[in-house]
Amino acid sequence: MQKVKRKTYTAQFKAKVGLEAIRGIQTVNEIGLAYGVHPVQVNLWKKEIQVQSGLLFETKRGKKKEADEQASTERLYGEIGKLKMELDWLKKKSGLSL
């Protein structure tokens, strides 16, 4: 008995088929026949796009700015720590003591 490999579809393909189903120009059965996908799968992709589309506009601009500021602050503190370690190493190598 041969093993049947499952078909895997790219995200772009799923989005294309799902958006076409949302447009409603063709029936789900027609879309399924055109792309070689079962109509139930087309409906699942359509529903997933509808659910996930609300998440596109949930984030505010202010939140992103705060995250960027925090990341840059952490990056700067890391750079300070690195430079301090280099300075201590140079002092130790040169024999200077303060």
DAJO-V893827 format. One record per helix or strand of 3 or more residues. SS is the DSSP state (@ for helix, = for strand). FROM is the first residue (numbers start at 1). LEN is the number of residues. If there is no record, write none. Layout:
# DAJO-V893827
[[SS,FROM,LEN] [SS,FROM,LEN]]
This chain:
# DAJO-V893827
[[@,11,13] [@,28,8] [@,39,19] [@,61,34]]
